[in-house]
């Protein structure tokens, strides 16, 4: 369905992560048709899921949430936060709900063993655009990675390596998750044709 969005709605997909309970997308909508595109996306997935699991009724918690991102630099940081979502689980000591867990940006630096476990999960997680950003797999035709990767380094040959280094830095030194968690429930209307949008939806 993500692969169909650009062709059907002229939506530009910059990054994505699909979790068990929710998903995040970084998109651009030159035609200002985000609501129409997301409605189609959610309804299509819900219909497929209900057929597959022999269930009825809504799947998602109402309308998706969207946050306007005017700056490419901000989109760069947000893409890293998005790609690190699969690591924020109790088993890796990064659970959002476990106050004792060493959340990203808090607590002591992880041991080499813990860090390697986090990196292994990040690299092997199938439902994320991180492998495409990190040079670990082919970039699909429908995914635009160059715009955000340009913020990693001026030289194209160094962008992927620098992006991977920035992600590793977040895992070692941390980044304040509350800055991004605090805006989860905001809804913004885009002001520019070239602005990015973070779209989020949670399963009911």
Order of alpha helices (4+ residues) and beta strands (2+ residues): alpha-beta-beta-alpha-beta-alpha-alpha-alpha-alpha-alpha-alpha-beta
